[in-house]
Amino acid sequence: MHKHFYDLRNVDDLEDGERATPEPGVTYDLRTIGNQSVDSGTVECVFRDGDVLFARTSGGETYPVTGEGSYVLVPRGL
């Protein structure tokens, strides 16, 4: 089953190594908890690695989106 970001509520909503992608027509950026924009492109997917979900951006960088020091997925335009 293909998953989208709206399917994710908990880390265990994805199997280890499984990926979720943005909903069709929606683009996501990343921000820090302090609401600072992250300049690394748009989010292409979220994947699980152990007990953490990570976002991979079009700039080829990976950021944690769960746990301590995580970043926030933000639909573009908000």
mmCIF file of the N, C-alpha and C atoms, coordinates in Angstrom:
data_MODEL
# 
_entry.id   MODEL 
# 
loop_
_atom_site.group_PDB 
_atom_site.id 
_atom_site.type_symbol 
_atom_site.label_atom_id 
_atom_site.label_alt_id 
_atom_site.label_comp_id 
_atom_site.label_asym_id 
_atom_site.label_entity_id 
_atom_site.label_seq_id 
_atom_site.pdbx_PDB_ins_code 
_atom_site.Cartn_x 
_atom_site.Cartn_y 
_atom_site.Cartn_z 
_atom_site.occupancy 
_atom_site.B_iso_or_equiv 
_atom_site.pdbx_formal_charge 
_atom_site.auth_seq_id 
_atom_site.auth_comp_id 
_atom_site.auth_asym_id 
_atom_site.auth_atom_id 
_atom_site.pdbx_PDB_model_num 
ATOM 1   N N  . MET A 1 1  ? 0.838  -1.179 0.000  1.00 0.00 ? 1  MET A N  1 
ATOM 2   C CA . MET A 1 1  ? 0.000  0.000  0.000  1.00 0.00 ? 1  MET A CA 1 
ATOM 3   C C  . MET A 1 1  ? 0.884  1.244  0.000  1.00 0.00 ? 1  MET A C  1 
ATOM 4   N N  . HIS A 1 2  ? 0.612  2.165  -0.915 1.00 0.00 ? 2  HIS A N  1 
ATOM 5   C CA . HIS A 1 2  ? 1.363  3.415  -0.959 1.00 0.00 ? 2  HIS A CA 1 
ATOM 6   C C  . HIS A 1 2  ? 0.806  4.371  0.090  1.00 0.00 ? 2  HIS A C  1 
ATOM 7   N N  . LYS A 1 3  ? 1.704  5.005  0.864  1.00 0.00 ? 3  LYS A N  1 
ATOM 8   C CA . LYS A 1 3  ? 1.275  5.925  1.914  1.00 0.00 ? 3  LYS A CA 1 
ATOM 9   C C  . LYS A 1 3  ? 1.664  7.353  1.568  1.00 0.00 ? 3  LYS A C  1 
ATOM 10  N N  . HIS A 1 4  ? 0.808  8.281  2.035  1.00 0.00 ? 4  HIS A N  1 
ATOM 11  C CA . HIS A 1 4  ? 1.064  9.708  1.899  1.00 0.00 ? 4  HIS A CA 1 
ATOM 12  C C  . HIS A 1 4  ? 1.288  10.294 3.289  1.00 0.00 ? 4  HIS A C  1 
ATOM 13  N N  . PHE A 1 5  ? 1.761  11.533 3.327  1.00 0.00 ? 5  PHE A N  1 
ATOM 14  C CA . PHE A 1 5  ? 2.061  12.169 4.607  1.00 0.00 ? 5  PHE A CA 1 
ATOM 15  C C  . PHE A 1 5  ? 0.865  12.162 5.554  1.00 0.00 ? 5  PHE A C  1 
ATOM 16  N N  . TYR A 1 6  ? -0.355 12.352 5.019  1.00 0.00 ? 6  TYR A N  1 
ATOM 17  C CA . TYR A 1 6  ? -1.517 12.408 5.909  1.00 0.00 ? 6  TYR A CA 1 
ATOM 18  C C  . TYR A 1 6  ? -1.799 11.069 6.591  1.00 0.00 ? 6  TYR A C  1 
ATOM 19  N N  . ASP A 1 7  ? -1.172 9.981  6.129  1.00 0.00 ? 7  ASP A N  1 
ATOM 20  C CA . ASP A 1 7  ? -1.329 8.672  6.763  1.00 0.00 ? 7  ASP A CA 1 
ATOM 21  C C  . ASP A 1 7  ? -0.459 8.519  8.007  1.00 0.00 ? 7  ASP A C  1 
ATOM 22  N N  . LEU A 1 8  ? 0.459  9.460  8.234  1.00 0.00 ? 8  LEU A N  1 
ATOM 23  C CA . LEU A 1 8  ? 1.441  9.324  9.313  1.00 0.00 ? 8  LEU A CA 1 
ATOM 24  C C  . LEU A 1 8  ? 1.001  10.073 10.561 1.00 0.00 ? 8  LEU A C  1 
ATOM 25  N N  . ARG A 1 9  ? 0.811  9.350  11.617 1.00 0.00 ? 9  ARG A N  1 
ATOM 26  C CA . ARG A 1 9  ? 0.513  9.952  12.927 1.00 0.00 ? 9  ARG A CA 1 
ATOM 27  C C  . ARG A 1 9  ? 1.558  9.516  13.951 1.00 0.00 ? 9  ARG A C  1 
ATOM 28  N N  . ASN A 1 10 ? 2.087  8.307  13.785 1.00 0.00 ? 10 ASN A N  1 
ATOM 29  C CA . ASN A 1 10 ? 3.070  7.737  14.698 1.00 0.00 ? 10 ASN A CA 1 
ATOM 30  C C  . ASN A 1 10 ? 4.221  7.142  13.887 1.00 0.00 ? 10 ASN A C  1 
ATOM 31  N N  . VAL A 1 11 ? 5.360  6.962  14.531 1.00 0.00 ? 11 VAL A N  1 
ATOM 32  C CA . VAL A 1 11 ? 6.519  6.365  13.859 1.00 0.00 ? 11 VAL A CA 1 
ATOM 33  C C  . VAL A 1 11 ? 6.165  5.001  13.293 1.00 0.00 ? 11 VAL A C  1 
ATOM 34  N N  . ASP A 1 12 ? 5.404  4.215  14.055 1.00 0.00 ? 12 ASP A N  1 
ATOM 35  C CA . ASP A 1 12 ? 5.100  2.855  13.600 1.00 0.00 ? 12 ASP A CA 1 
ATOM 36  C C  . ASP A 1 12 ? 4.027  2.795  12.509 1.00 0.00 ? 12 ASP A C  1 
ATOM 37  N N  . ASP A 1 13 ? 3.582  3.949  12.005 1.00 0.00 ? 13 ASP A N  1 
ATOM 38  C CA . ASP A 1 13 ? 2.697  3.949  10.838 1.00 0.00 ? 13 ASP A CA 1 
ATOM 39  C C  . ASP A 1 13 ? 3.453  3.569  9.565  1.00 0.00 ? 13 ASP A C  1 
ATOM 40  N N  . LEU A 1 14 ? 4.784  3.595  9.625  1.00 0.00 ? 14 LEU A N  1 
ATOM 41  C CA . LEU A 1 14 ? 5.641  3.113  8.532  1.00 0.00 ? 14 LEU A CA 1 
ATOM 42  C C  . LEU A 1 14 ? 6.477  1.953  9.042  1.00 0.00 ? 14 LEU A C  1 
ATOM 43  N N  . GLU A 1 15 ? 6.666  0.961  8.222  1.00 0.00 ? 15 GLU A N  1 
ATOM 44  C CA . GLU A 1 15 ? 7.603  -0.113 8.534  1.00 0.00 ? 15 GLU A CA 1 
ATOM 45  C C  . GLU A 1 15 ? 9.026  0.431  8.364  1.00 0.00 ? 15 GLU A C  1 
ATOM 46  N N  . ASP A 1 16 ? 9.994  -0.182 9.017  1.00 0.00 ? 16 ASP A N  1 
ATOM 47  C CA . ASP A 1 16 ? 11.384 0.242  8.869  1.00 0.00 ? 16 ASP A CA 1 
ATOM 48  C C  . ASP A 1 16 ? 11.775 0.203  7.394  1.00 0.00 ? 16 ASP A C  1 
ATOM 49  N N  . GLY A 1 17 ? 12.256 1.320  6.871  1.00 0.00 ? 17 GLY A N  1 
ATOM 50  C CA . GLY A 1 17 ? 12.646 1.420  5.472  1.00 0.00 ? 17 GLY A CA 1 
ATOM 51  C C  . GLY A 1 17 ? 11.529 1.825  4.524  1.00 0.00 ? 17 GLY A C  1 
ATOM 52  N N  . GLU A 1 18 ? 10.278 1.785  4.984  1.00 0.00 ? 18 GLU A N  1 
ATOM 53  C CA . GLU A 1 18 ? 9.147  2.166  4.144  1.00 0.00 ? 18 GLU A CA 1 
ATOM 54  C C  . GLU A 1 18 ? 9.105  3.685  3.968  1.00 0.00 ? 18 GLU A C  1 
ATOM 55  N N  . ARG A 1 19 ? 8.547  4.142  2.835  1.00 0.00 ? 19 ARG A N  1 
ATOM 56  C CA . ARG A 1 19 ? 8.479  5.573  2.524  1.00 0.00 ? 19 ARG A CA 1 
ATOM 57  C C  . ARG A 1 19 ? 7.040  6.032  2.353  1.00 0.00 ? 19 ARG A C  1 
ATOM 58  N N  . ALA A 1 20 ? 6.830  7.317  2.644  1.00 0.00 ? 20 ALA A N  1 
ATOM 59  C CA . ALA A 1 20 ? 5.557  7.986  2.351  1.00 0.00 ? 20 ALA A CA 1 
ATOM 60  C C  . ALA A 1 20 ? 5.895  9.227  1.536  1.00 0.00 ? 20 ALA A C  1 
ATOM 61  N N  . THR A 1 21 ? 4.998  9.610  0.630  1.00 0.00 ? 21 THR A N  1 
ATOM 62  C CA . THR A 1 21 ? 5.223  10.767 -0.228 1.00 0.00 ? 21 THR A CA 1 
ATOM 63  C C  . THR A 1 21 ? 4.129  11.807 0.011  1.00 0.00 ? 21 THR A C  1 
ATOM 64  N N  . PRO A 1 22 ? 4.361  13.048 -0.453 1.00 0.00 ? 22 PRO A N  1 
ATOM 65  C CA . PRO A 1 22 ? 3.317  14.070 -0.301 1.00 0.00 ? 22 PRO A CA 1 
ATOM 66  C C  . PRO A 1 22 ? 2.044  13.670 -1.056 1.00 0.00 ? 22 PRO A C  1 
ATOM 67  N N  . GLU A 1 23 ? 0.934  14.234 -0.608 1.00 0.00 ? 23 GLU A N  1 
ATOM 68  C CA . GLU A 1 23 ? -0.325 14.020 -1.293 1.00 0.00 ? 23 GLU A CA 1 
ATOM 69  C C  . GLU A 1 23 ? -0.224 14.641 -2.688 1.00 0.00 ? 23 GLU A C  1 
ATOM 70  N N  . PRO A 1 24 ? -0.921 14.100 -3.671 1.00 0.00 ? 24 PRO A N  1 
ATOM 71  C CA . PRO A 1 24 ? -0.888 14.697 -5.006 1.00 0.00 ? 24 PRO A CA 1 
ATOM 72  C C  . PRO A 1 24 ? -1.274 16.178 -4.965 1.00 0.00 ? 24 PRO A C  1 
ATOM 73  N N  . GLY A 1 25 ? -0.469 17.007 -5.611 1.00 0.00 ? 25 GLY A N  1 
ATOM 74  C CA . GLY A 1 25 ? -0.741 18.433 -5.688 1.00 0.00 ? 25 GLY A CA 1 
ATOM 75  C C  . GLY A 1 25 ? -0.289 19.255 -4.501 1.00 0.00 ? 25 GLY A C  1 
ATOM 76  N N  . VAL A 1 26 ? 0.318  18.624 -3.484 1.00 0.00 ? 26 VAL A N  1 
ATOM 77  C CA . VAL A 1 26 ? 0.772  19.346 -2.292 1.00 0.00 ? 26 VAL A CA 1 
ATOM 78  C C  . VAL A 1 26 ? 2.300  19.294 -2.232 1.00 0.00 ? 26 VAL A C  1 
ATOM 79  N N  . THR A 1 27 ? 2.906  20.440 -1.942 1.00 0.00 ? 27 THR A N  1 
ATOM 80  C CA . THR A 1 27 ? 4.356  20.541 -1.801 1.00 0.00 ? 27 THR A CA 1 
ATOM 81  C C  . THR A 1 27 ? 4.673  20.911 -0.356 1.00 0.00 ? 27 THR A C  1 
ATOM 82  N N  . TYR A 1 28 ? 5.681  20.265 0.225  1.00 0.00 ? 28 TYR A N  1 
ATOM 83  C CA . TYR A 1 28 ? 6.054  20.517 1.610  1.00 0.00 ? 28 TYR A CA 1 
ATOM 84  C C  . TYR A 1 28 ? 7.467  21.092 1.704  1.00 0.00 ? 28 TYR A C  1 
ATOM 85  N N  . ASP A 1 29 ? 7.628  22.004 2.667  1.00 0.00 ? 29 ASP A N  1 
ATOM 86  C CA . ASP A 1 29 ? 8.932  22.517 3.063  1.00 0.00 ? 29 ASP A CA 1 
ATOM 87  C C  . ASP A 1 29 ? 9.182  22.069 4.489  1.00 0.00 ? 29 ASP A C  1 
ATOM 88  N N  . LEU A 1 30 ? 10.397 22.359 4.980  1.00 0.00 ? 30 LEU A N  1 
ATOM 89  C CA . LEU A 1 30 ? 10.738 22.068 6.375  1.00 0.00 ? 30 LEU A CA 1 
ATOM 90  C C  . LEU A 1 30 ? 11.000 23.363 7.114  1.00 0.00 ? 30 LEU A C  1 
ATOM 91  N N  . ARG A 1 31 ? 10.632 23.359 8.392  1.00 0.00 ? 31 ARG A N  1 
ATOM 92  C CA . ARG A 1 31 ? 10.952 24.461 9.298  1.00 0.00 ? 31 ARG A CA 1 
ATOM 93  C C  . ARG A 1 31 ? 11.489 23.878 10.591 1.00 0.00 ? 31 ARG A C  1 
ATOM 94  N N  . THR A 1 32 ? 12.247 24.696 11.303 1.00 0.00 ? 32 THR A N  1 
ATOM 95  C CA . THR A 1 32 ? 12.708 24.294 12.625 1.00 0.00 ? 32 THR A CA 1 
ATOM 96  C C  . THR A 1 32 ? 11.552 24.453 13.610 1.00 0.00 ? 32 THR A C  1 
ATOM 97  N N  . ILE A 1 33 ? 11.713 23.908 14.794 1.00 0.00 ? 33 ILE A N  1 
ATOM 98  C CA . ILE A 1 33 ? 10.714 24.069 15.845 1.00 0.00 ? 33 ILE A CA 1 
ATOM 99  C C  . ILE A 1 33 ? 10.520 25.561 16.134 1.00 0.00 ? 33 ILE A C  1 
ATOM 100 N N  . GLY A 1 34 ? 11.592 26.362 15.971 1.00 0.00 ? 34 GLY A N  1 
ATOM 101 C CA . GLY A 1 34 ? 11.524 27.804 16.178 1.00 0.00 ? 34 GLY A CA 1 
ATOM 102 C C  . GLY A 1 34 ? 10.945 28.565 15.000 1.00 0.00 ? 34 GLY A C  1 
ATOM 103 N N  . ASN A 1 35 ? 10.367 27.871 14.017 1.00 0.00 ? 35 ASN A N  1 
ATOM 104 C CA . ASN A 1 35 ? 9.701  28.436 12.847 1.00 0.00 ? 35 ASN A CA 1 
ATOM 105 C C  . ASN A 1 35 ? 10.659 29.096 11.841 1.00 0.00 ? 35 ASN A C  1 
ATOM 106 N N  . GLN A 1 36 ? 11.900 28.642 11.786 1.00 0.00 ? 36 GLN A N  1 
ATOM 107 C CA . GLN A 1 36 ? 12.859 29.117 10.789 1.00 0.00 ? 36 GLN A CA 1 
ATOM 108 C C  . GLN A 1 36 ? 12.801 28.193 9.574  1.00 0.00 ? 36 GLN A C  1 
ATOM 109 N N  . SER A 1 37 ? 12.754 28.784 8.387  1.00 0.00 ? 37 SER A N  1 
ATOM 110 C CA . SER A 1 37 ? 12.723 27.992 7.151  1.00 0.00 ? 37 SER A CA 1 
ATOM 111 C C  . SER A 1 37 ? 14.045 27.269 6.947  1.00 0.00 ? 37 SER A C  1 
ATOM 112 N N  . VAL A 1 38 ? 13.983 26.085 6.359  1.00 0.00 ? 38 VAL A N  1 
ATOM 113 C CA . VAL A 1 38 ? 15.166 25.298 6.011  1.00 0.00 ? 38 VAL A CA 1 
ATOM 114 C C  . VAL A 1 38 ? 15.316 25.375 4.496  1.00 0.00 ? 38 VAL A C  1 
ATOM 115 N N  . ASP A 1 39 ? 16.460 25.873 4.026  1.00 0.00 ? 39 ASP A N  1 
ATOM 116 C CA . ASP A 1 39 ? 16.687 26.052 2.593  1.00 0.00 ? 39 ASP A CA 1 
ATOM 117 C C  . ASP A 1 39 ? 17.387 24.827 2.027  1.00 0.00 ? 39 ASP A C  1 
ATOM 118 N N  . SER A 1 40 ? 16.611 23.785 1.776  1.00 0.00 ? 40 SER A N  1 
ATOM 119 C CA . SER A 1 40 ? 17.166 22.547 1.238  1.00 0.00 ? 40 SER A CA 1 
ATOM 120 C C  . SER A 1 40 ? 16.254 21.941 0.186  1.00 0.00 ? 40 SER A C  1 
ATOM 121 N N  . GLY A 1 41 ? 15.362 22.742 -0.373 1.00 0.00 ? 41 GLY A N  1 
ATOM 122 C CA . GLY A 1 41 ? 14.426 22.234 -1.362 1.00 0.00 ? 41 GLY A CA 1 
ATOM 123 C C  . GLY A 1 41 ? 13.155 21.734 -0.721 1.00 0.00 ? 41 GLY A C  1 
ATOM 124 N N  . THR A 1 42 ? 12.313 21.141 -1.530 1.00 0.00 ? 42 THR A N  1 
ATOM 125 C CA . THR A 1 42 ? 11.044 20.611 -1.041 1.00 0.00 ? 42 THR A CA 1 
ATOM 126 C C  . THR A 1 42 ? 11.230 19.176 -0.546 1.00 0.00 ? 42 THR A C  1 
ATOM 127 N N  . VAL A 1 43 ? 10.304 18.733 0.279  1.00 0.00 ? 43 VAL A N  1 
ATOM 128 C CA . VAL A 1 43 ? 10.367 17.379 0.833  1.00 0.00 ? 43 VAL A CA 1 
ATOM 129 C C  . VAL A 1 43 ? 9.843  16.391 -0.201 1.00 0.00 ? 43 VAL A C  1 
ATOM 130 N N  . GLU A 1 44 ? 10.676 15.419 -0.554 1.00 0.00 ? 44 GLU A N  1 
ATOM 131 C CA . GLU A 1 44 ? 10.295 14.399 -1.534 1.00 0.00 ? 44 GLU A CA 1 
ATOM 132 C C  . GLU A 1 44 ? 9.644  13.189 -0.902 1.00 0.00 ? 44 GLU A C  1 
ATOM 133 N N  . CYS A 1 45 ? 10.106 12.819 0.298  1.00 0.00 ? 45 CYS A N  1 
ATOM 134 C CA . CYS A 1 45 ? 9.538  11.661 0.980  1.00 0.00 ? 45 CYS A CA 1 
ATOM 135 C C  . CYS A 1 45 ? 9.881  11.695 2.460  1.00 0.00 ? 45 CYS A C  1 
ATOM 136 N N  . VAL A 1 46 ? 9.157  10.897 3.213  1.00 0.00 ? 46 VAL A N  1 
ATOM 137 C CA . VAL A 1 46 ? 9.464  10.625 4.619  1.00 0.00 ? 46 VAL A CA 1 
ATOM 138 C C  . VAL A 1 46 ? 9.697  9.130  4.703  1.00 0.00 ? 46 VAL A C  1 
ATOM 139 N N  . PHE A 1 47 ? 10.743 8.730  5.428  1.00 0.00 ? 47 PHE A N  1 
ATOM 140 C CA . PHE A 1 47 ? 11.014 7.308  5.599  1.00 0.00 ? 47 PHE A CA 1 
ATOM 141 C C  . PHE A 1 47 ? 11.360 7.002  7.047  1.00 0.00 ? 47 PHE A C  1 
ATOM 142 N N  . ARG A 1 48 ? 11.161 5.753  7.415  1.00 0.00 ? 48 ARG A N  1 
ATOM 143 C CA . ARG A 1 48 ? 11.467 5.305  8.769  1.00 0.00 ? 48 ARG A CA 1 
ATOM 144 C C  . ARG A 1 48 ? 12.820 4.616  8.779  1.00 0.00 ? 48 ARG A C  1 
ATOM 145 N N  . ASP A 1 49 ? 13.616 4.991  9.777  1.00 0.00 ? 49 ASP A N  1 
ATOM 146 C CA . ASP A 1 49 ? 14.894 4.332  10.041 1.00 0.00 ? 49 ASP A CA 1 
ATOM 147 C C  . ASP A 1 49 ? 14.942 4.076  11.537 1.00 0.00 ? 49 ASP A C  1 
ATOM 148 N N  . GLY A 1 50 ? 14.636 2.853  11.928 1.00 0.00 ? 50 GLY A N  1 
ATOM 149 C CA . GLY A 1 50 ? 14.571 2.515  13.349 1.00 0.00 ? 50 GLY A CA 1 
ATOM 150 C C  . GLY A 1 50 ? 13.373 3.184  13.995 1.00 0.00 ? 50 GLY A C  1 
ATOM 151 N N  . ASP A 1 51 ? 13.628 3.950  15.051 1.00 0.00 ? 51 ASP A N  1 
ATOM 152 C CA . ASP A 1 51 ? 12.560 4.607  15.793 1.00 0.00 ? 51 ASP A CA 1 
ATOM 153 C C  . ASP A 1 51 ? 12.361 6.062  15.393 1.00 0.00 ? 51 ASP A C  1 
ATOM 154 N N  . VAL A 1 52 ? 12.892 6.470  14.239 1.00 0.00 ? 52 VAL A N  1 
ATOM 155 C CA . VAL A 1 52 ? 12.823 7.868  13.811 1.00 0.00 ? 52 VAL A CA 1 
ATOM 156 C C  . VAL A 1 52 ? 12.289 7.951  12.381 1.00 0.00 ? 52 VAL A C  1 
ATOM 157 N N  . LEU A 1 53 ? 11.456 8.969  12.132 1.00 0.00 ? 53 LEU A N  1 
ATOM 158 C CA . LEU A 1 53 ? 11.052 9.297  10.765 1.00 0.00 ? 53 LEU A CA 1 
ATOM 159 C C  . LEU A 1 53 ? 11.939 10.432 10.269 1.00 0.00 ? 53 LEU A C  1 
ATOM 160 N N  . PHE A 1 54 ? 12.392 10.311 9.037  1.00 0.00 ? 54 PHE A N  1 
ATOM 161 C CA . PHE A 1 54 ? 13.248 11.312 8.408  1.00 0.00 ? 54 PHE A CA 1 
ATOM 162 C C  . PHE A 1 54 ? 12.589 11.825 7.144  1.00 0.00 ? 54 PHE A C  1 
ATOM 163 N N  . ALA A 1 55 ? 12.820 13.103 6.837  1.00 0.00 ? 55 ALA A N  1 
ATOM 164 C CA . ALA A 1 55 ? 12.369 13.696 5.582  1.00 0.00 ? 55 ALA A CA 1 
ATOM 165 C C  . ALA A 1 55 ? 13.581 13.840 4.674  1.00 0.00 ? 55 ALA A C  1 
ATOM 166 N N  . ARG A 1 56 ? 13.432 13.428 3.410  1.00 0.00 ? 56 ARG A N  1 
ATOM 167 C CA . ARG A 1 56 ? 14.480 13.618 2.404  1.00 0.00 ? 56 ARG A CA 1 
ATOM 168 C C  . ARG A 1 56 ? 14.017 14.729 1.464  1.00 0.00 ? 56 ARG A C  1 
ATOM 169 N N  . THR A 1 57 ? 14.898 15.696 1.224  1.00 0.00 ? 57 THR A N  1 
ATOM 170 C CA . THR A 1 57 ? 14.532 16.854 0.411  1.00 0.00 ? 57 THR A CA 1 
ATOM 171 C C  . THR A 1 57 ? 15.068 16.732 -1.005 1.00 0.00 ? 57 THR A C  1 
ATOM 172 N N  . SER A 1 58 ? 14.556 17.593 -1.882 1.00 0.00 ? 58 SER A N  1 
ATOM 173 C CA . SER A 1 58 ? 15.026 17.623 -3.268 1.00 0.00 ? 58 SER A CA 1 
ATOM 174 C C  . SER A 1 58 ? 16.475 18.068 -3.354 1.00 0.00 ? 58 SER A C  1 
ATOM 175 N N  . GLY A 1 59 ? 16.991 18.686 -2.297 1.00 0.00 ? 59 GLY A N  1 
ATOM 176 C CA . GLY A 1 59 ? 18.395 19.067 -2.231 1.00 0.00 ? 59 GLY A CA 1 
ATOM 177 C C  . GLY A 1 59 ? 19.294 17.916 -1.797 1.00 0.00 ? 59 GLY A C  1 
ATOM 178 N N  . GLY A 1 60 ? 18.702 16.728 -1.562 1.00 0.00 ? 60 GLY A N  1 
ATOM 179 C CA . GLY A 1 60 ? 19.473 15.540 -1.198 1.00 0.00 ? 60 GLY A CA 1 
ATOM 180 C C  . GLY A 1 60 ? 19.816 15.439 0.276  1.00 0.00 ? 60 GLY A C  1 
ATOM 181 N N  . GLU A 1 61 ? 19.259 16.306 1.105  1.00 0.00 ? 61 GLU A N  1 
ATOM 182 C CA . GLU A 1 61 ? 19.546 16.279 2.536  1.00 0.00 ? 61 GLU A CA 1 
ATOM 183 C C  . GLU A 1 61 ? 18.439 15.535 3.280  1.00 0.00 ? 61 GLU A C  1 
ATOM 184 N N  . THR A 1 62 ? 18.775 15.044 4.476  1.00 0.00 ? 62 THR A N  1 
ATOM 185 C CA . THR A 1 62 ? 17.852 14.281 5.294  1.00 0.00 ? 62 THR A CA 1 
ATOM 186 C C  . THR A 1 62 ? 17.752 14.928 6.674  1.00 0.00 ? 62 THR A C  1 
ATOM 187 N N  . TYR A 1 63 ? 16.521 15.080 7.155  1.00 0.00 ? 63 TYR A N  1 
ATOM 188 C CA . TYR A 1 63 ? 16.257 15.722 8.440  1.00 0.00 ? 63 TYR A CA 1 
ATOM 189 C C  . TYR A 1 63 ? 15.290 14.872 9.251  1.00 0.00 ? 63 TYR A C  1 
ATOM 190 N N  . PRO A 1 64 ? 15.522 14.736 10.585 1.00 0.00 ? 64 PRO A N  1 
ATOM 191 C CA . PRO A 1 64 ? 14.559 14.006 11.410 1.00 0.00 ? 64 PRO A CA 1 
ATOM 192 C C  . PRO A 1 64 ? 13.273 14.807 11.559 1.00 0.00 ? 64 PRO A C  1 
ATOM 193 N N  . VAL A 1 65 ? 12.129 14.135 11.496 1.00 0.00 ? 65 VAL A N  1 
ATOM 194 C CA . VAL A 1 65 ? 10.844 14.804 11.703 1.00 0.00 ? 65 VAL A CA 1 
ATOM 195 C C  . VAL A 1 65 ? 10.090 14.227 12.900 1.00 0.00 ? 65 VAL A C  1 
ATOM 196 N N  . THR A 1 66 ? 10.772 13.370 13.666 1.00 0.00 ? 66 THR A N  1 
ATOM 197 C CA . THR A 1 66 ? 10.268 12.906 14.961 1.00 0.00 ? 66 THR A CA 1 
ATOM 198 C C  . THR A 1 66 ? 11.433 12.916 15.930 1.00 0.00 ? 66 THR A C  1 
ATOM 199 N N  . GLY A 1 67 ? 11.108 12.999 17.216 1.00 0.00 ? 67 GLY A N  1 
ATOM 200 C CA . GLY A 1 67 ? 12.132 12.939 18.247 1.00 0.00 ? 67 GLY A CA 1 
ATOM 201 C C  . GLY A 1 67 ? 12.762 14.286 18.543 1.00 0.00 ? 67 GLY A C  1 
ATOM 202 N N  . GLU A 1 68 ? 13.739 14.244 19.429 1.00 0.00 ? 68 GLU A N  1 
ATOM 203 C CA . GLU A 1 68 ? 14.430 15.452 19.868 1.00 0.00 ? 68 GLU A CA 1 
ATOM 204 C C  . GLU A 1 68 ? 15.172 16.105 18.707 1.00 0.00 ? 68 GLU A C  1 
ATOM 205 N N  . GLY A 1 69 ? 15.058 17.424 18.605 1.00 0.00 ? 69 GLY A N  1 
ATOM 206 C CA . GLY A 1 69 ? 15.735 18.159 17.544 1.00 0.00 ? 69 GLY A CA 1 
ATOM 207 C C  . GLY A 1 69 ? 15.107 17.984 16.182 1.00 0.00 ? 69 GLY A C  1 
ATOM 208 N N  . SER A 1 70 ? 13.843 17.565 16.146 1.00 0.00 ? 70 SER A N  1 
ATOM 209 C CA . SER A 1 70 ? 13.206 17.294 14.857 1.00 0.00 ? 70 SER A CA 1 
ATOM 210 C C  . SER A 1 70 ? 12.762 18.577 14.161 1.00 0.00 ? 70 SER A C  1 
ATOM 211 N N  . TYR A 1 71 ? 12.473 18.441 12.882 1.00 0.00 ? 71 TYR A N  1 
ATOM 212 C CA . TYR A 1 71 ? 11.980 19.515 12.032 1.00 0.00 ? 71 TYR A CA 1 
ATOM 213 C C  . TYR A 1 71 ? 10.506 19.295 11.770 1.00 0.00 ? 71 TYR A C  1 
ATOM 214 N N  . VAL A 1 72 ? 9.838  20.319 11.223 1.00 0.00 ? 72 VAL A N  1 
ATOM 215 C CA . VAL A 1 72 ? 8.393  20.277 11.013 1.00 0.00 ? 72 VAL A CA 1 
ATOM 216 C C  . VAL A 1 72 ? 8.096  20.312 9.522  1.00 0.00 ? 72 VAL A C  1 
ATOM 217 N N  . LEU A 1 73 ? 7.238  19.400 9.069  1.00 0.00 ? 73 LEU A N  1 
ATOM 218 C CA . LEU A 1 73 ? 6.753  19.412 7.681  1.00 0.00 ? 73 LEU A CA 1 
ATOM 219 C C  . LEU A 1 73 ? 5.662  20.473 7.558  1.00 0.00 ? 73 LEU A C  1 
ATOM 220 N N  . VAL A 1 74 ? 5.811  21.370 6.592  1.00 0.00 ? 74 VAL A N  1 
ATOM 221 C CA . VAL A 1 74 ? 4.849  22.448 6.429  1.00 0.00 ? 74 VAL A CA 1 
ATOM 222 C C  . VAL A 1 74 ? 4.395  22.506 4.969  1.00 0.00 ? 74 VAL A C  1 
ATOM 223 N N  . PRO A 1 75 ? 3.078  22.363 4.725  1.00 0.00 ? 75 PRO A N  1 
ATOM 224 C CA . PRO A 1 75 ? 2.604  22.503 3.355  1.00 0.00 ? 75 PRO A CA 1 
ATOM 225 C C  . PRO A 1 75 ? 2.953  23.900 2.835  1.00 0.00 ? 75 PRO A C  1 
ATOM 226 N N  . ARG A 1 76 ? 3.434  23.991 1.622  1.00 0.00 ? 76 ARG A N  1 
ATOM 227 C CA . ARG A 1 76 ? 3.844  25.268 1.051  1.00 0.00 ? 76 ARG A CA 1 
ATOM 228 C C  . ARG A 1 76 ? 2.640  26.204 0.971  1.00 0.00 ? 76 ARG A C  1 
ATOM 229 N N  . GLY A 1 77 ? 2.900  27.452 1.323  1.00 0.00 ? 77 GLY A N  1 
ATOM 230 C CA . GLY A 1 77 ? 1.857  28.462 1.299  1.00 0.00 ? 77 GLY A CA 1 
ATOM 231 C C  . GLY A 1 77 ? 1.302  28.780 2.674  1.00 0.00 ? 77 GLY A C  1 
ATOM 232 N N  . LEU A 1 78 ? 1.682  28.026 3.694  1.00 0.00 ? 78 LEU A N  1 
ATOM 233 C CA . LEU A 1 78 ? 1.205  28.312 5.062  1.00 0.00 ? 78 LEU A CA 1 
ATOM 234 C C  . LEU A 1 78 ? 2.217  29.131 5.817  1.00 0.00 ? 78 LEU A C  1 
# 
